[in-house]
Amino acid sequence: MMTINAIKKGIVIDHITAGRGIRIFKYLGLDKAKFTVAFIMNVPSVKMGTKDILKIENVIDIDYTVLGFIDPNITITVIDEEKVIKKIKLSLPDRVEGVISCSNPRCITSIEQEVVQRFYLSDRKRATYRCEYCDEIYSPKAQEPV
């Protein structure tokens, strides 16, 4: 039996699609953390089958847009004095900036290094993003975000 203690003050990132937790762990730089972090993989879940969970015993700055892009199923729970203060349900963001790159070699973002990579959500059901400059479709198979 595994025991993970309650968090006094911090954040729980729950409902992470199984296998995506490691990307979030790396994105947040938790491998360099000087505070307690519990990364639990393949937790049984009635709704999801299995899921990953991150418990962070600290308040850290999180870009919810990026996390929603990595996994729109995520729920963030903010805890203070061992009590739930706030729950945030993430979703696919309408826009992402500086997170992924355009694969079109003729796109201005490929030529001009100073131009920030911007993508907009073109199809929510298929989770399809397009480059704001050249309309190229983002392909997650070609590159991993963050």
N, C-alpha and C positions, 0 to 999 in steps of 0.2 A: 504494500500500500504506500503510495507516494503522498507526502504531505507538503503543501505549500502554504505558508503562513499568510494571514490577512495583511493587507497593506494599511499602514497608518496614514500615509499621505503619498499619493502618486496616481498612476494611470494604469488602467487595464485595457488592453486592446484585444477584443474578443471577436468571435465569428470570422476569423481569418480563414480563408479557404486553405485546406490542408496542403502544405508544401510552399505556400507563399509567405509564411511567417519568417523564414530565413531572409527573404528579400527585405522585409520591413525591418528586421533586426539589424541588417547591414546598413540600410538606408539611414536609420536613426543613429548609427554609430554606437550601438549598445555593446559591441565587443570591446570598446575602450572605456566603458562606464566604470565609475568609482563608487557606484551605489548598487544595491541589490536589484537584479533583473532575473525573472523566471521566464524562460522560453519553453513552452510545453507544446509538443507536437502530437498530432494524430489523436486528439482527445475525442472520445466518443460523443456524438451529438445526434439528438433525435432528428432535428431539421436538416443537418448537413451531412450526416453519416460520420465524418470525422472533421475536425477543425484544429487550428493552431491558436494559441493564446500567448500574449505577452503581458507580464505583470512587471511594472516598473515602479520601484519604491523611490520615486523622486518626481518632481514636477519638471517636465522638459518642454521645450518649444517644439510643437509638431505642426507641420504643414498638412492640414486635412485634405487639401486638394490633391497632393501627391499620393497620400494614403488611399483616398477614394479612387484614384487612377489605378493604383496597384491592385486594389481589391475593394470594389464598391459594397461588399457585404459587411464590412467592418462596423463594429460598435465600439465606441470609446467611452469608458466610464472613468470619471474623475472622482477621486476619493480624498477626503480630508478627515482626520481624526477617526479613521476606520468607518466613515459613513459616506454613502454615495451622495455626491454633491450635484453631479450633472451626468446625463447620458447623451451621447451624440451618435446618431445613425448616419453613416457616410453613404454617399452615392457617387456615381460617375460625375466628375466635374464637367461643366459645359466647355471649359477651356483649360489647357495646361500650357505652362510657359517654362522653358528652360529645363524640362524634364526628359524629353525625347528629342531625337534628331530626325530631320527630313532625309530620306534616302535618295532624293532626286539630285544628281550631281549638278544640274543646271539651276537649281533653286538658289535664290540670293543668299539664303542662310548657309549654303555650302561654299559660296564664293566670298562673302563678307563675314568675317569672324565676329564682328561687333553686333551683328543682327541677332536678336534673341529668337530662339526657336519657339514658335507659337502654333498650337494646334487647337482646332475646335471640334466638338463632338458632332459628327454628321449623322450618326445613326445610333440611338441609345440602345435599341434592342440587340444590335450586333456589336456594340461597344467600339464603333469605328470612329477614328479621329483622322482629320485631314489638316495638312499644312495650311496655315493662314495665308501664305504668300503664293504658293504654286498649286495648291489643292491636291498634292500627292497624298495618298492614303498611307497612314502609319501602319507598318506591319510589325507586330510584336515578335514574329519569328525571325525577322532580320536583325533585330536588336532588342536587348533587354532594357526596360526603363530603369532609371536610377542605379 
